[in-house]
Amino acid sequence: MAAAGADIPKLTRRRFTQLGLGALAGLALPGVSACSTPSSDAVNKQLVHGATGGGLKDSLDPHFPVTIPDIARVRQLYESLYRFTPDYQIEPALAEEISPNADGTQWTIRLRPGLRFHDGRPVRAQDVRASLSRMLDPENPAPFLAELAPIADLQSSRVLDGRTYRLVLKEPYAILDQMFANYSVGIVPEDFDLARPIGTGPFRYESFVPGQRSRFLRNEHYWGEAKPQFDELVILDFTDDAAKVNALLAGQVQTIDNLPTYLAGAIEKQGGHTLVSETGGWVPFTMRVDTTPFTDVRVRTAMRLIADRQEMIDQALGGYGRLANDLYAPFDPAYIGHDVPQREQDIDQARSLLKAAGAEDLQVELVTSTAVGTGGVESANLFAQQARKAGVRVRVKKVDPSVFYGDQYLSWVFAQDFWNTRLYLPQVASCALPNSPYNETHFEDEKFIGLIRSAFRELDETRRRTLLQDAQQIEYEKGGYLIWAFQNQVDAYGPFVTGVTPAREQPVSAYRFNTFSPVEQR
């Protein structure tokens, strides 16, 4: 469904030509049939997905995905102990129960019966122990559990029986169930080998070429109710929107993520379908608070006041988004983004703040890439135009995805990124603490850190909510993010696949391709 109140943009001949949608002839993708109307056998055999971005550093590692294609692949191979439903509620996955003791220092994990890995071996408590040891390695923790690693007491933790493992912690930790619902904390066998990756996901590994393609086969041992309906799944990397949409319209891929939003209505006339999901995803502008000119909070605030957020939603997202207020996690019960004053464009106030900071002739470089997904490059260009009104010169530098998420990632002074839906504390653990794996703004505020540390230990939900709201107030006033919108995720799928439904967590039904089915050809 389209965003409420949003007009569906028309696909004009000019836009059609700009995107290159007329150049279908001769397009061929490696290992994928080039026919625009695949046969019934082909449809039943293979589902092909076009993922946005990727590069030579693509990975199949269950615990270290970075790019959009990484995420799409990881979700096929591995599964977590808990997971999120399409409407973003936590439910059991591989674990039937994860329960704490009275003070949150011990968590007992009980596996479902009958689970098997791709090679047919049973999933045991020993595999949970090995997986957590890999993720909680203090020298190289999995990004999503980096905050947990220093307090995990693996030596005292125990396998209680074949299906039960007790994780012991050095101090209370209140939200382990939330952390274990993340897609990037999958359970793998004790002898896991990344060269031949094995998990419990609905599809199993067959082949992988970084930056290009990966191929997976149906997991005959899959435990879930939604059994894969396709024999094969192929995921292709696309760094170019034109090629991605061309491939969908030519029938060479059946699903794509991050459809250019101005095509959301028009693509229906070309034989495709759009999928619009209300998510908590965001494509922020990131300002390094430890580097000039963003060391001065007045400059950071000025940049937030320069942004015309609604214009970005209307133009960069084609209307498929909701107003944000420099705070993330809109589905968290503690979210205060609607309670603090909504930041709007105020050029006079921005100029005044810049003058007070001695930065009235500010010049900055803004680094972006197609790898950040829908609206990224477009919003960067719009912001550069808006900044001129305040006398700020923004030079937009668009780089290749492999460069953006290469060695300089997390070092850009002023850049963008993408984040999927998360609750507040898991998101903070990923991006807002000094030891967070993706602290792209280099934010470090002692009072904020103290509140967050207390919140991690606080089992009482009411008291924890107060701590989180106080922490958000600090981010609102001092943080390094300019968060202008929450995306309504826009994806697309072809006429020969069904079962594609909205999900709040991630694109294309949260990449749950096992819920998709082929449409029979007549």
C-alpha positions in Angstrom: 0.0 0.0 0.0 1.2 3.5 -0.6 2.0 6.0 2.1 -1.1 7.8 3.4 -1.7 11.0 1.6 1.1 10.4 -0.9 0.5 11.0 -4.6 2.0 8.3 -6.8 4.6 9.9 -9.0 4.1 9.5 -12.8 6.7 7.7 -14.9 7.2 10.2 -17.6 9.0 9.5 -20.8 11.9 11.6 -19.6 12.2 9.7 -16.3 11.9 6.4 -18.2 14.7 7.4 -20.5 16.9 8.7 -17.6 16.6 5.4 -15.8 17.4 3.5 -18.9 14.3 1.3 -18.8 14.0 1.1 -22.5 17.3 -0.8 -22.8 16.0 -4.2 -22.1 17.4 -5.9 -25.1 20.7 -7.7 -24.7 20.7 -7.4 -20.9 22.0 -10.7 -19.6 22.9 -11.6 -16.0 25.3 -14.4 -15.1 23.5 -17.7 -14.4 20.0 -16.2 -14.9 17.7 -16.9 -17.8 17.3 -13.9 -20.1 13.7 -14.7 -21.1 11.1 -12.1 -20.0 8.4 -14.7 -19.5 10.0 -17.7 -17.8 8.4 -21.1 -18.1 6.6 -22.8 -15.3 9.5 -25.1 -14.7 11.9 -22.2 -14.5 9.7 -20.3 -12.1 9.2 -23.3 -9.8 12.9 -24.0 -9.8 14.5 -20.7 -9.2 13.8 -17.4 -7.4 16.2 -14.6 -8.3 16.5 -11.5 -6.1 18.2 -8.2 -7.0 19.9 -6.7 -3.9 21.2 -3.1 -3.8 24.9 -2.4 -3.4 27.6 -4.9 -2.4 31.2 -5.2 -3.5 34.4 -7.2 -3.2 34.2 -7.3 0.6 30.8 -9.0 0.6 30.6 -11.7 3.2 28.6 -14.8 4.2 29.7 -14.4 7.8 26.7 -14.9 10.0 27.9 -12.4 12.6 29.5 -9.6 10.5 27.1 -8.5 7.7 27.5 -4.9 6.6 25.9 -4.2 3.2 22.4 -4.8 2.0 23.3 -8.0 0.0 25.2 -9.3 3.0 22.0 -9.0 5.1 19.9 -10.7 2.4 22.3 -13.6 2.2 22.7 -14.0 6.0 19.0 -14.3 6.4 18.8 -17.3 4.1 21.6 -19.3 5.8 21.3 -18.6 9.5 18.7 -18.0 12.2 18.8 -16.5 15.6 17.4 -17.8 18.9 14.5 -15.3 18.7 13.2 -13.2 15.8 10.9 -10.4 14.9 7.4 -10.9 13.4 6.4 -8.8 10.4 4.9 -6.2 12.7 8.1 -6.1 14.8 7.2 -8.1 17.8 9.7 -10.6 19.3 8.8 -14.3 19.0 10.7 -17.6 19.6 12.8 -18.9 16.7 15.4 -21.6 17.3 14.9 -21.2 21.1 11.5 -22.0 22.5 12.4 -20.0 25.6 15.1 -17.6 26.9 14.6 -16.8 30.5 16.6 -14.7 33.1 17.2 -15.4 36.8 15.9 -12.8 39.3 18.7 -10.3 38.8 19.4 -10.8 35.1 22.9 -12.3 35.5 22.0 -15.8 34.2 20.0 -16.5 31.1 18.8 -20.0 30.3 18.3 -20.9 26.6 16.1 -23.8 25.7 16.2 -25.0 22.1 13.2 -26.3 20.1 13.2 -30.0 19.7 14.1 -31.5 16.3 16.2 -28.7 14.9 18.7 -29.7 12.2 21.5 -27.9 10.4 21.8 -27.9 6.6 23.8 -31.1 6.6 21.2 -33.0 8.7 23.0 -32.9 12.1 20.9 -32.0 15.1 21.3 -28.5 16.7 22.6 -29.0 20.2 23.3 -26.8 23.2 27.0 -27.3 22.4 26.4 -25.4 19.2 24.8 -22.6 21.0 27.8 -22.4 23.3 30.2 -22.4 20.3 28.2 -19.8 18.5 28.1 -17.5 21.5 31.8 -18.0 22.1 32.4 -16.8 18.5 30.1 -13.8 18.8 31.3 -12.8 22.3 35.1 -13.1 21.6 36.4 -10.0 23.4 39.1 -9.5 20.8 36.6 -9.5 17.9 33.0 -9.5 19.1 30.1 -9.7 16.7 29.0 -6.1 16.2 25.5 -6.6 17.6 26.8 -8.1 20.8 29.9 -5.9 21.3 28.3 -4.4 24.4 27.6 -7.8 25.9 31.1 -9.3 25.2 32.9 -7.7 28.1 30.4 -9.0 30.7 29.9 -12.5 29.4 31.4 -15.1 31.7 31.8 -18.0 29.2 33.9 -20.1 31.6 31.1 -20.2 34.1 28.4 -20.8 31.5 27.2 -24.4 31.1 25.6 -26.9 28.8 22.8 -28.3 31.0 21.6 -30.9 28.6 21.3 -31.5 24.9 18.9 -28.6 24.4 19.7 -26.3 27.2 22.5 -23.8 27.8 22.9 -21.3 30.6 24.8 -18.1 29.8 26.4 -16.5 32.9 27.1 -12.8 33.0 29.4 -10.7 35.3 26.6 -8.1 35.8 22.9 -7.9 35.1 21.8 -7.5 31.5 18.1 -6.8 31.0 17.5 -7.1 27.2 19.2 -10.3 26.1 16.0 -11.4 24.5 16.0 -8.3 22.3 19.6 -8.8 21.3 19.1 -12.4 20.4 16.3 -11.5 18.1 18.6 -9.8 15.7 19.3 -11.3 12.3 23.1 -11.2 12.7 23.4 -13.4 15.8 22.7 -16.7 14.0 23.5 -20.1 15.5 26.1 -22.2 13.7 27.6 -25.7 14.3 30.4 -26.2 16.7 32.8 -26.8 13.8 31.6 -23.9 11.7 33.7 -23.2 8.6 33.1 -19.9 6.7 34.4 -21.6 3.5 31.5 -24.0 3.6 28.9 -22.1 5.7 26.3 -24.2 7.5 23.3 -22.9 9.4 19.6 -23.7 10.0 18.1 -21.2 7.5 15.5 -22.1 4.9 18.2 -22.2 2.1 21.7 -23.8 2.2 24.9 -22.6 0.6 25.8 -23.6 -3.0 28.1 -20.9 -4.3 29.2 -17.3 -3.8 31.1 -14.6 -5.8 31.6 -11.4 -3.8 30.3 -8.4 -5.4 28.3 -10.4 -8.0 26.1 -13.3 -7.1 25.3 -16.1 -4.6 23.3 -19.3 -5.1 21.4 -21.2 -2.4 19.4 -24.5 -2.5 16.3 -25.4 -0.6 17.0 -26.7 2.9 15.1 -30.0 3.1 15.6 -30.1 6.9 14.0 -26.7 7.5 12.1 -26.7 10.8 9.8 -23.8 10.2 6.2 -23.9 9.1 7.0 -21.8 6.0 8.9 -24.4 3.9 10.8 -23.0 0.9 8.7 -23.3 -2.3 11.7 -22.7 -4.6 14.4 -25.2 -5.3 17.0 -22.5 -5.8 17.5 -18.9 -4.6 20.0 -16.6 -6.4 20.9 -13.2 -5.0 22.5 -10.7 -7.4 24.3 -7.5 -6.4 23.2 -4.3 -8.2 25.1 -1.1 -7.8 23.0 0.6 -10.5 19.3 1.2 -10.2 18.7 1.1 -14.0 20.2 -2.3 -14.3 18.2 -3.5 -11.3 14.8 -2.3 -12.5 15.6 -3.5 -16.1 16.3 -7.0 -14.7 12.9 -7.0 -12.9 11.0 -5.8 -16.0 12.8 -8.3 -18.2 11.9 -11.2 -15.9 15.5 -11.9 -15.0 14.9 -11.3 -11.3 11.6 -11.8 -9.5 12.2 -9.4 -6.6 14.3 -6.3 -5.9 14.8 -4.2 -2.8 14.9 -0.4 -2.8 12.9 0.4 -5.9 13.4 4.1 -6.9 10.3 5.6 -5.2 9.2 7.6 -8.2 8.5 4.3 -10.0 6.3 2.9 -7.2 3.1 3.5 -9.1 4.3 3.4 -12.6 6.0 0.0 -12.4 2.6 -1.7 -12.1 1.9 -0.7 -15.7 5.1 -2.4 -16.8 4.0 -5.8 -15.3 5.6 -5.5 -11.9 4.2 -4.9 -8.4 5.3 -2.6 -5.6 5.6 -3.6 -2.0 5.4 -0.7 0.5 6.2 -1.3 4.2 6.1 1.1 7.1 9.5 0.7 8.8 11.7 2.3 11.3 14.5 2.4 8.8 16.5 5.6 8.4 19.2 7.1 6.1 20.9 9.7 8.3 23.5 12.4 7.7 26.4 11.5 10.0 28.6 14.3 11.6 31.8 13.3 13.4 31.5 15.1 16.7 35.3 14.7 17.3 36.4 16.4 14.1 36.2 20.1 13.0 33.7 21.7 12.2 31.3 19.3 14.0 33.1 19.4 17.4 30.9 22.5 18.0 27.4 21.6 18.9 26.2 24.9 17.4 27.4 23.7 14.0 25.6 20.4 14.4 22.4 22.1 15.4 22.7 24.5 12.5 23.0 21.6 10.1 19.8 20.1 11.6 18.0 23.4 11.1 19.1 23.7 7.5 17.4 20.6 6.5 13.9 20.9 4.9 12.8 17.4 6.0 9.5 17.4 4.2 11.1 18.4 0.9 13.5 15.5 1.3 10.6 13.1 2.0 8.6 14.5 -1.0 11.5 14.5 -3.4 14.2 12.0 -2.3 11.6 9.4 -1.0 8.8 10.3 -3.4 6.5 10.8 -0.5 7.2 7.4 1.0 8.3 8.3 4.4 7.4 9.9 7.7 8.9 12.9 9.4 11.8 12.2 11.9 13.3 14.4 14.6 17.0 13.4 14.9 16.1 10.4 17.1 15.9 6.7 16.0 13.8 3.6 17.1 10.3 5.0 16.5 8.7 1.6 17.4 10.3 1.5 20.8 7.9 2.2 23.7 10.3 4.7 25.1 10.6 6.8 21.9 10.3 10.6 22.6 10.7 11.9 19.0 7.0 13.0 19.0 7.4 14.7 22.5 10.4 17.0 21.9 10.0 20.1 19.6 10.0 19.0 16.0 13.0 20.5 14.2 12.0 22.4 11.0 14.0 24.4 8.6 15.0 27.7 10.2 17.7 29.4 8.0 17.9 32.5 10.2 18.6 30.5 13.3 21.1 28.3 11.4 23.0 31.4 10.2 23.0 32.8 13.7 24.4 29.6 15.2 27.1 29.3 12.5 28.1 32.9 13.1 28.4 32.4 16.8 30.6 29.3 16.1 32.8 31.3 13.7 31.6 29.1 10.8 29.5 31.5 8.8 31.5 30.6 5.6 31.4 26.9 6.3 32.5 24.5 3.5 32.1 20.7 3.9 32.3 17.6 1.8 29.4 15.2 2.1 30.2 11.6 1.1 27.4 9.4 -0.2 26.8 6.3 -2.3 24.1 4.3 -3.9 25.0 1.6 -1.3 23.0 3.5 1.4 19.8 2.7 -0.5 16.7 4.6 -1.5 16.8 8.4 -1.1 20.5 8.5 -0.1 22.1 10.3 -3.0 19.0 12.3 -3.7 18.7 13.6 -0.2 22.4 14.5 -0.2 22.0 16.6 -3.3 18.9 18.2 -1.9 20.7 19.1 1.4 23.5 20.7 -0.6 20.9 23.0 -2.3 19.2 23.8 1.0 22.5 24.6 2.7 23.2 27.3 0.2 20.4 29.3 1.8 22.4 29.5 5.0 25.7 30.3 3.2 27.0 26.8 3.6 28.8 25.2 0.7 28.3 21.4 0.6 30.3 19.5 -1.9 28.6 16.1 -2.6 31.0 13.3 -3.3 29.4 10.2 -4.6 31.7 7.1 -4.3 31.4 3.5 -5.3 29.8 1.1 -2.7 33.1 -0.8 -2.3 34.8 2.5 -1.4 32.0 3.8 0.9 32.0 0.6 2.9 35.7 0.1 2.5 38.6 1.1 4.7 37.3 4.7 5.2 33.9 3.6 6.4 33.4 5.1 9.9 36.0 7.7 9.2 34.1 10.1 7.0 33.7 13.5 8.6 30.3 14.2 7.0 28.5 11.3 5.3 25.4 9.1 5.2 24.5 5.6 6.1 21.5 3.3 6.3 19.9 1.5 9.3 17.1 -0.9 9.5 14.4 -1.0 12.1 15.7 -1.6 15.7 14.6 -1.0 19.2 16.4 1.8 21.1 18.9 0.0 23.3 20.0 -2.5 20.6 20.5 0.5 18.2 22.5 2.4 20.8 24.7 -0.7 21.3 25.4 -0.6 17.5 26.1 3.0 16.9 26.2 5.4 19.9 28.7 4.2 22.5 32.5 4.6 22.4 32.9 0.9 21.8 30.0 0.5 19.4 31.1 -1.3 16.2 29.5 1.4 14.0 29.9 4.6 16.0 30.1 6.7 12.8 29.5 10.0 14.6 32.2 9.2 17.2 29.7 10.3 19.8 31.0 10.1 23.4 29.0 11.8 26.2 29.7 10.6 29.8 26.2 11.3 31.1 24.7 9.5 28.1 27.0 6.5 28.6 26.0 6.4 32.3 22.3 6.4 31.5 22.7 3.6 28.9 24.8 1.5 31.2 22.2 1.7 33.9 19.4 0.9 31.4 21.2 -2.3 30.3 21.2 -3.4 33.9 17.7 -2.3 34.8 15.1 -5.1 34.8 12.2 -2.8 35.9 10.6 -1.7 32.6 9.3 1.6 34.0 12.6 2.7 35.4 14.4 1.6 32.3 12.0 3.6 30.2 12.9 6.8 32.1 16.6 6.2 31.7 16.1 5.7 27.9 14.1 8.9 27.6 16.7 10.9 29.4 19.4 9.4 27.1 17.4 10.4 24.0 17.1 13.9 25.3 20.9 14.1 25.2 21.1 12.7 21.7 18.4 15.2 20.6 20.4 18.1 22.0 24.0 17.0 21.3 24.1 14.0 19.0 25.9 13.8 15.6 23.0 12.4 13.6 20.7 14.4 11.3 17.7 12.0 11.0 15.2 13.5 8.7 12.8 10.7 7.9 11.8 7.1 8.6 11.4 5.3 5.4 8.4 3.6 4.0 10.4 0.8 2.4 9.6 0.5 -1.3 10.5 -2.8 -3.0 9.1 -4.5 -6.1 8.4 -8.0 -7.4 7.4 -9.6 -10.6 4.2 -11.3 -11.8 5.4 -14.8 -11.2 5.9 -14.8 -7.4 3.4 -14.5 -4.6 3.4 -14.4 -0.8 5.3 -11.0 -0.8 4.0 -9.1 2.2 5.0 -5.9 4.2 7.4 -6.2 7.1 8.7 -3.5 9.4 12.2 -4.9 10.0 13.8 -5.0 6.6 13.2 -4.9 2.8 11.2 -7.5 0.8 9.3 -9.1 3.6 12.5 -9.0 5.8 14.1 -11.2 3.1 12.0 -14.2 4.2 12.1 -15.7 0.8 10.9 -19.0 2.2 7.4 -17.4 2.5 7.3 -16.7 -1.2 5.6 -19.1 -3.7 5.7 -19.3 -7.6 2.7 -18.4 -9.6 1.7 -21.2 -11.9 2.0 -20.5 -15.6 -0.8 -21.5 -18.0 
